[in-house]
Amino acid sequence: MRPETEAWWQKAGDDWLVDSDYDFVIVSPDFAGKRFVDRAVEVSYLWEADAGLEALCYTPEEFRRKARQISIVAEAIRTGIELVQEASTNEEPVTASPRDT
């Protein structure tokens, strides 16, 4: 699995604790044809940190659709930190729907 498009880290709010987990939205065309739960399992095998991981894994198409809805994806776009964005994509950047901002 190689995320080729984007990875977002959902920042913890004021309620962050030492034992809080990491929340990521990972977008990759490699997720196509895989069940949603299987994607997270695949990513969890790559996770080496002691802290927990919550990975929401989407294809680029699913991510664009979720970005236009009231969703965790839209919230991550609005308040999270974009960690990776490949320069090879010719697509427009994804932004949250105006109703979510």
PyMOL commands that place a pseudoatom at each C-alpha (Angstrom):
pseudoatom trace, name=CA, resn=MET, resi=1, chain=A, elem=C, hetatm=0, pos=[0.000, 0.000, 0.000]
pseudoatom trace, name=CA, resn=ARG, resi=2, chain=A, elem=C, hetatm=0, pos=[1.392, 3.357, -0.973]
pseudoatom trace, name=CA, resn=PRO, resi=3, chain=A, elem=C, hetatm=0, pos=[-0.713, 6.470, -0.385]
pseudoatom trace, name=CA, resn=GLU, resi=4, chain=A, elem=C, hetatm=0, pos=[-0.307, 8.389, -3.611]
pseudoatom trace, name=CA, resn=THR, resi=5, chain=A, elem=C, hetatm=0, pos=[-2.748, 11.214, -3.199]
pseudoatom trace, name=CA, resn=GLU, resi=6, chain=A, elem=C, hetatm=0, pos=[-3.179, 12.615, 0.280]
pseudoatom trace, name=CA, resn=ALA, resi=7, chain=A, elem=C, hetatm=0, pos=[-2.911, 11.901, 3.976]
pseudoatom trace, name=CA, resn=TRP, resi=8, chain=A, elem=C, hetatm=0, pos=[-4.553, 14.091, 6.603]
pseudoatom trace, name=CA, resn=TRP, resi=9, chain=A, elem=C, hetatm=0, pos=[-3.937, 14.144, 10.316]
pseudoatom trace, name=CA, resn=GLN, resi=10, chain=A, elem=C, hetatm=0, pos=[-6.908, 15.148, 12.408]
pseudoatom trace, name=CA, resn=LYS, resi=11, chain=A, elem=C, hetatm=0, pos=[-5.505, 17.318, 15.168]
pseudoatom trace, name=CA, resn=ALA, resi=12, chain=A, elem=C, hetatm=0, pos=[-6.608, 16.618, 18.700]
pseudoatom trace, name=CA, resn=GLY, resi=13, chain=A, elem=C, hetatm=0, pos=[-8.553, 19.383, 20.364]
pseudoatom trace, name=CA, resn=ASP, resi=14, chain=A, elem=C, hetatm=0, pos=[-8.127, 20.636, 23.895]
pseudoatom trace, name=CA, resn=ASP, resi=15, chain=A, elem=C, hetatm=0, pos=[-9.014, 17.171, 25.183]
pseudoatom trace, name=CA, resn=TRP, resi=16, chain=A, elem=C, hetatm=0, pos=[-5.779, 15.575, 23.954]
pseudoatom trace, name=CA, resn=LEU, resi=17, chain=A, elem=C, hetatm=0, pos=[-4.277, 13.081, 26.413]
pseudoatom trace, name=CA, resn=VAL, resi=18, chain=A, elem=C, hetatm=0, pos=[-0.900, 11.369, 26.576]
pseudoatom trace, name=CA, resn=ASP, resi=19, chain=A, elem=C, hetatm=0, pos=[-2.521, 8.058, 25.642]
pseudoatom trace, name=CA, resn=SER, resi=20, chain=A, elem=C, hetatm=0, pos=[-4.625, 9.538, 22.807]
pseudoatom trace, name=CA, resn=ASP, resi=21, chain=A, elem=C, hetatm=0, pos=[-4.487, 7.728, 19.496]
pseudoatom trace, name=CA, resn=TYR, resi=22, chain=A, elem=C, hetatm=0, pos=[-3.584, 9.156, 16.098]
pseudoatom trace, name=CA, resn=ASP, resi=23, chain=A, elem=C, hetatm=0, pos=[-6.404, 9.846, 13.651]
pseudoatom trace, name=CA, resn=PHE, resi=24, chain=A, elem=C, hetatm=0, pos=[-5.532, 9.778, 9.951]
pseudoatom trace, name=CA, resn=VAL, resi=25, chain=A, elem=C, hetatm=0, pos=[-7.505, 10.055, 6.743]
pseudoatom trace, name=CA, resn=ILE, resi=26, chain=A, elem=C, hetatm=0, pos=[-5.493, 8.252, 4.073]
pseudoatom trace, name=CA, resn=VAL, resi=27, chain=A, elem=C, hetatm=0, pos=[-6.361, 8.508, 0.397]
pseudoatom trace, name=CA, resn=SER, resi=28, chain=A, elem=C, hetatm=0, pos=[-4.952, 6.104, -2.164]
pseudoatom trace, name=CA, resn=PRO, resi=29, chain=A, elem=C, hetatm=0, pos=[-6.054, 4.518, -5.440]
pseudoatom trace, name=CA, resn=ASP, resi=30, chain=A, elem=C, hetatm=0, pos=[-4.653, 1.274, -4.003]
pseudoatom trace, name=CA, resn=PHE, resi=31, chain=A, elem=C, hetatm=0, pos=[-7.773, 0.994, -1.832]
pseudoatom trace, name=CA, resn=ALA, resi=32, chain=A, elem=C, hetatm=0, pos=[-10.032, 0.445, -4.859]
pseudoatom trace, name=CA, resn=GLY, resi=33, chain=A, elem=C, hetatm=0, pos=[-11.795, -2.914, -4.748]
pseudoatom trace, name=CA, resn=LYS, resi=34, chain=A, elem=C, hetatm=0, pos=[-10.963, -3.500, -1.071]
pseudoatom trace, name=CA, resn=ARG, resi=35, chain=A, elem=C, hetatm=0, pos=[-13.506, -3.540, 1.733]
pseudoatom trace, name=CA, resn=PHE, resi=36, chain=A, elem=C, hetatm=0, pos=[-13.370, -0.454, 3.966]
pseudoatom trace, name=CA, resn=VAL, resi=37, chain=A, elem=C, hetatm=0, pos=[-12.427, -2.448, 7.081]
pseudoatom trace, name=CA, resn=ASP, resi=38, chain=A, elem=C, hetatm=0, pos=[-9.701, -4.379, 5.210]
pseudoatom trace, name=CA, resn=ARG, resi=39, chain=A, elem=C, hetatm=0, pos=[-8.046, -1.112, 4.206]
pseudoatom trace, name=CA, resn=ALA, resi=40, chain=A, elem=C, hetatm=0, pos=[-7.606, -0.054, 7.841]
pseudoatom trace, name=CA, resn=VAL, resi=41, chain=A, elem=C, hetatm=0, pos=[-6.240, -3.486, 8.753]
pseudoatom trace, name=CA, resn=GLU, resi=42, chain=A, elem=C, hetatm=0, pos=[-3.706, -3.214, 5.914]
pseudoatom trace, name=CA, resn=VAL, resi=43, chain=A, elem=C, hetatm=0, pos=[-2.580, 0.223, 7.123]
pseudoatom trace, name=CA, resn=SER, resi=44, chain=A, elem=C, hetatm=0, pos=[-2.405, -0.942, 10.752]
pseudoatom trace, name=CA, resn=TYR, resi=45, chain=A, elem=C, hetatm=0, pos=[0.260, -3.504, 9.778]
pseudoatom trace, name=CA, resn=LEU, resi=46, chain=A, elem=C, hetatm=0, pos=[2.476, -0.589, 8.729]
pseudoatom trace, name=CA, resn=TRP, resi=47, chain=A, elem=C, hetatm=0, pos=[1.971, 1.323, 12.006]
pseudoatom trace, name=CA, resn=GLU, resi=48, chain=A, elem=C, hetatm=0, pos=[4.962, 1.029, 14.335]
pseudoatom trace, name=CA, resn=ALA, resi=49, chain=A, elem=C, hetatm=0, pos=[4.188, 3.602, 17.044]
pseudoatom trace, name=CA, resn=ASP, resi=50, chain=A, elem=C, hetatm=0, pos=[3.122, 2.580, 20.542]
pseudoatom trace, name=CA, resn=ALA, resi=51, chain=A, elem=C, hetatm=0, pos=[0.096, 4.902, 20.398]
pseudoatom trace, name=CA, resn=GLY, resi=52, chain=A, elem=C, hetatm=0, pos=[-3.100, 3.664, 18.818]
pseudoatom trace, name=CA, resn=LEU, resi=53, chain=A, elem=C, hetatm=0, pos=[-4.091, 4.396, 15.240]
pseudoatom trace, name=CA, resn=GLU, resi=54, chain=A, elem=C, hetatm=0, pos=[-7.474, 5.218, 13.774]
pseudoatom trace, name=CA, resn=ALA, resi=55, chain=A, elem=C, hetatm=0, pos=[-7.135, 5.211, 9.997]
pseudoatom trace, name=CA, resn=LEU, resi=56, chain=A, elem=C, hetatm=0, pos=[-9.994, 6.094, 7.666]
pseudoatom trace, name=CA, resn=CYS, resi=57, chain=A, elem=C, hetatm=0, pos=[-8.905, 4.892, 4.248]
pseudoatom trace, name=CA, resn=TYR, resi=58, chain=A, elem=C, hetatm=0, pos=[-10.573, 6.116, 1.055]
pseudoatom trace, name=CA, resn=THR, resi=59, chain=A, elem=C, hetatm=0, pos=[-10.072, 5.988, -2.680]
pseudoatom trace, name=CA, resn=PRO, resi=60, chain=A, elem=C, hetatm=0, pos=[-9.671, 9.442, -4.294]
pseudoatom trace, name=CA, resn=GLU, resi=61, chain=A, elem=C, hetatm=0, pos=[-13.258, 9.269, -5.582]
pseudoatom trace, name=CA, resn=GLU, resi=62, chain=A, elem=C, hetatm=0, pos=[-14.666, 8.381, -2.157]
pseudoatom trace, name=CA, resn=PHE, resi=63, chain=A, elem=C, hetatm=0, pos=[-12.611, 11.143, -0.566]
pseudoatom trace, name=CA, resn=ARG, resi=64, chain=A, elem=C, hetatm=0, pos=[-13.916, 13.797, -2.971]
pseudoatom trace, name=CA, resn=ARG, resi=65, chain=A, elem=C, hetatm=0, pos=[-17.499, 12.664, -2.348]
pseudoatom trace, name=CA, resn=LYS, resi=66, chain=A, elem=C, hetatm=0, pos=[-17.060, 12.675, 1.446]
pseudoatom trace, name=CA, resn=ALA, resi=67, chain=A, elem=C, hetatm=0, pos=[-15.406, 16.118, 1.308]
pseudoatom trace, name=CA, resn=ARG, resi=68, chain=A, elem=C, hetatm=0, pos=[-18.679, 17.582, -0.019]
pseudoatom trace, name=CA, resn=GLN, resi=69, chain=A, elem=C, hetatm=0, pos=[-20.725, 16.035, 2.799]
pseudoatom trace, name=CA, resn=ILE, resi=70, chain=A, elem=C, hetatm=0, pos=[-20.952, 16.747, 6.490]
pseudoatom trace, name=CA, resn=SER, resi=71, chain=A, elem=C, hetatm=0, pos=[-18.386, 14.148, 7.483]
pseudoatom trace, name=CA, resn=ILE, resi=72, chain=A, elem=C, hetatm=0, pos=[-15.144, 13.399, 9.289]
pseudoatom trace, name=CA, resn=VAL, resi=73, chain=A, elem=C, hetatm=0, pos=[-13.371, 13.940, 5.961]
pseudoatom trace, name=CA, resn=ALA, resi=74, chain=A, elem=C, hetatm=0, pos=[-14.749, 17.472, 5.635]
pseudoatom trace, name=CA, resn=GLU, resi=75, chain=A, elem=C, hetatm=0, pos=[-13.736, 18.181, 9.237]
pseudoatom trace, name=CA, resn=ALA, resi=76, chain=A, elem=C, hetatm=0, pos=[-10.210, 16.849, 8.611]
pseudoatom trace, name=CA, resn=ILE, resi=77, chain=A, elem=C, hetatm=0, pos=[-9.858, 19.075, 5.551]
pseudoatom trace, name=CA, resn=ARG, resi=78, chain=A, elem=C, hetatm=0, pos=[-11.073, 22.070, 7.538]
pseudoatom trace, name=CA, resn=THR, resi=79, chain=A, elem=C, hetatm=0, pos=[-9.147, 21.574, 10.776]
pseudoatom trace, name=CA, resn=GLY, resi=80, chain=A, elem=C, hetatm=0, pos=[-6.538, 18.878, 10.155]
pseudoatom trace, name=CA, resn=ILE, resi=81, chain=A, elem=C, hetatm=0, pos=[-3.039, 19.038, 8.793]
pseudoatom trace, name=CA, resn=GLU, resi=82, chain=A, elem=C, hetatm=0, pos=[-2.304, 17.797, 5.295]
pseudoatom trace, name=CA, resn=LEU, resi=83, chain=A, elem=C, hetatm=0, pos=[0.750, 15.567, 5.612]
pseudoatom trace, name=CA, resn=VAL, resi=84, chain=A, elem=C, hetatm=0, pos=[1.255, 14.238, 2.080]
pseudoatom trace, name=CA, resn=GLN, resi=85, chain=A, elem=C, hetatm=0, pos=[0.119, 15.362, -1.327]
pseudoatom trace, name=CA, resn=GLU, resi=86, chain=A, elem=C, hetatm=0, pos=[1.715, 13.882, -4.397]
pseudoatom trace, name=CA, resn=ALA, resi=87, chain=A, elem=C, hetatm=0, pos=[2.612, 16.335, -7.141]
pseudoatom trace, name=CA, resn=SER, resi=88, chain=A, elem=C, hetatm=0, pos=[1.694, 13.773, -9.782]
pseudoatom trace, name=CA, resn=THR, resi=89, chain=A, elem=C, hetatm=0, pos=[-2.043, 14.414, -9.493]
pseudoatom trace, name=CA, resn=ASN, resi=90, chain=A, elem=C, hetatm=0, pos=[-3.627, 16.784, -12.005]
pseudoatom trace, name=CA, resn=GLU, resi=91, chain=A, elem=C, hetatm=0, pos=[-6.797, 17.151, -9.984]
pseudoatom trace, name=CA, resn=GLU, resi=92, chain=A, elem=C, hetatm=0, pos=[-7.982, 20.285, -8.245]
pseudoatom trace, name=CA, resn=PRO, resi=93, chain=A, elem=C, hetatm=0, pos=[-7.339, 20.457, -4.503]
pseudoatom trace, name=CA, resn=VAL, resi=94, chain=A, elem=C, hetatm=0, pos=[-10.203, 19.170, -2.381]
pseudoatom trace, name=CA, resn=THR, resi=95, chain=A, elem=C, hetatm=0, pos=[-11.852, 21.593, -0.003]
pseudoatom trace, name=CA, resn=ALA, resi=96, chain=A, elem=C, hetatm=0, pos=[-14.708, 21.217, 2.426]
pseudoatom trace, name=CA, resn=SER, resi=97, chain=A, elem=C, hetatm=0, pos=[-18.172, 22.204, 1.343]
pseudoatom trace, name=CA, resn=PRO, resi=98, chain=A, elem=C, hetatm=0, pos=[-19.043, 25.857, 2.135]
pseudoatom trace, name=CA, resn=ARG, resi=99, chain=A, elem=C, hetatm=0, pos=[-21.753, 24.673, 4.525]
pseudoatom trace, name=CA, resn=ASP, resi=100, chain=A, elem=C, hetatm=0, pos=[-19.059, 22.916, 6.581]
pseudoatom trace, name=CA, resn=THR, resi=101, chain=A, elem=C, hetatm=0, pos=[-16.869, 25.988, 7.017]
for i in range(1, 101): cmd.bond("trace and resi %d" % i, "trace and resi %d" % (i + 1))
show_as sticks, trace
zoom trace
